């Protein structure tokens, strides 16, 4: 959920509690944006190999609804070539993959960076200080498909570049990702009322999907044959939400440990208060297990206590229940890493069930129902110590069954998988990366949709006794 990279707090110009910036500051921000756009354009021109080949038709690409776009023809759209350039951001995807992950490279094509109109300025990428940023990548060798994703946690649009973008581009898919319209530990400051920031994630994902489908038509001369939605953590939540609410836009999706928001059932506030209490020494190991954290994940608790539980509880409670404790987090989640990650002591005693009805209504606005309208494959690690599998994906699978949609769903538990694959490197004897299983699941989804070849039944992906755990995985 927080899935944080190096914290980069920004000060929004629109929030529930604080006034807009002064006119002089706005003028300065506009000048900074203009300078950043100019610099971006210069770099794009240097990367442009000329008017031939894959650059021939780039001028026809206009992203519908975009306030700004910058288009570049690049010899390689993957992180092997883009790392260290302005076309990706390695800090945004830090910790999401295991070190020995093998990614493809050598995919020439067109990249479009830009943003849609928005009033919040939490995303400082490219110096734009403008939210609703996106990236669209169009490989020269297109297979007719399009993959859409939203950033995990509070990350930004490049966060899934080595996780999803590299691999799908090499397979010929066009790729588009959004920052969801707000990001950083201060994402909750965007909006006028409780729940607005998360509700914007839905709009921005839908907006990008429609725009990217048009861009594909402009670039290749025809609409995509198949459009897939996918994501990790909060991106997995968006995959679920889009297939429930806009199934007409997609052919299917893969949900990797998606978050679960419900107003009357499981949500972050049914587990995290106990985790925060444990962090502060106010809860026992037995309390943690009773709250849903598997006893087998105890070796991961010190890491999550330091880097995840406190900030996650703090910022999402501020999003849905800002009146609970106005002093914490206050104006922002903090200005230093230590302040951002520190838990609010009041969150240790947070009792969602006893909170006012308006808090429940705020969560209801963004709640999932299980009523998916297109095929969905879910993966979740049984050692997830942030979003415990029993409380999250097990619950969502039951919700789908209750809506009589199980025929559209496959659910795979990844034995020894946890919330972020980067933890594998610290515990190779106890964990396994989920990424190779995700890639197998994506292939299974496309076969399901395009070849009508039903994937294996739901079940557990057991840890193999040998082989390359980092780069291979067979579905059950």
Secondary structure, 3 states (H helix, E strand, C coil): CCCCCCCCCCCCCCCCCCCCCCHHHHHHHHHHHHHHHHHHHHHHHHHCCCCCHHHCCHHHCCCCCEEEEEEEEECCCCHHHHCCCCCCCHHHHCCCCCCCCCCCCCCCEEEEEEEECCCCCCCCHHHCCCCCEEEEEEECCCCCEEEEEECCCCCCCCCCHHHHHHHHHHCCCEEEEECCCCCCCCHHHCCCCCCHHHHHHHHHHHHHHHHHHHHHHHHHCCCCCEEEEEEECHHHHHHHHHHHHCHHHCCEEEEECCCCCCCCCCCHHHCHHHHHHHHCCCCCHHHHHHCCCCHHHHHHHHHHHHHCHHHHHHHHHHHHCCCCCCCCCCCCCCCCHHHHHCCCHHHHHCCHHHCCHHHHHHHHCCCCCCCCCCEEEEEEECCCCCCCCCCCHHHHHHHHHHCCCHHHEEEEEECCCCCCHHHHHHCCCCCCCCHHHHHHHHHHHHHHHHCCCCCCCCEEECCCCCCCCCCCCCCC
